[in-house]
Amino acid sequence: MEKEDQTPMNCANCGKAILDEGSSFCGYCGNSFNSKPKSSDLATEAGMLAIVAAAFSIAVGAIGILYYQSYTAYYASYGLDTSASIGFLLYAGFAFVSSVFGIVGGIWAIGRKRFNFSVIGILLMLASAFFTFIAVWRYEFGFTESIMLSGIPIIVLSLTGAILLVKSKETFSHYTPHTESSDFAK
């Protein structure tokens, strides 16, 4: 009986021949054959954090709309000026818009597409939370606990997501602007 001629497999990291094909790591450099790079998981985690932060941002926007309605109804019933209630609409609108960018950026981070847009989506979430705090401080609203409790997780999740996304940037490197634009042409 003739032995089949088998070409040896080579390690993707060091290029040396793998002698034991049942091995799970290279005997020369220690490269694992079964594991994925950690940075690919970081992009997924960053995307998930962006989507969760967007959910909190939607909650902040909904709270802003509800506070606007109750604020104007209460003060208008006494014939008082309700112009300060515009602050609720400002941060609610910014929260809703940034949540859309956060969700889309999170989805693209999970798919490892459009790194720059993913970063912008996450940073808009962060800017939305800071804008909410500034609007609450500027208009001196008295009932801000629920706004603050929703805004703090947005800041924490957005910062963490941005850090993870930047650490996973190399997983986005094969997406060039030329490749992305050709995706739309198909």
C-alpha positions, 0 to 999 in steps of 0.5 A: 500500500502506498501512503498518500502524499500529504502536504504538511500544514504550516503555522499561520503565525511563524510559517513552520510545518505543523508536525502534529495535526491534532495539536491545538497550538504551534510547537514552535511559537505557541500560536493557538489554532483554535482561538480567535483574536481577542480584538474581534470580540472587543468590536462586538462588545463595543457594538453591544455597549453602544446599542445598550447606551442607545436604549438608555438615550431613548429613555432619556428622550422619552423622559424629556418629552414627558417632563416637557408635557407635564411642566408646560401643563402645570405652569400654563394652568397657573398662567406662568411662563413656560419658556424654560420647558424648551430645555426638555425638548432640546435634550430629548431631541438630541437624545433621540437623534444620537440614539439612532446614530448609536444603534447604527454605529453599534450594528456596524461595530458588530459587523466590523464595518465603517469604523469611523461611523461606529466611533462617531455613533458612540461619541454622539451618545456620550455628547448626548449625555453631557448635553442633557446634564448641561441642559438640566443645569442651565434650565435649573429643573427641579426634578432631575433624578431620573434624568441623571440616573439614565444619563450616567449609564450612557456616559459609562457605556459610551466611554467603555464602548469607545475604548473597546472600539479603538482597541479593536480597530485592526479588525476594521482595517480590511474595510477601506473606503473603496471597498465600502463604496463598492458595496453600495454599487452591487 
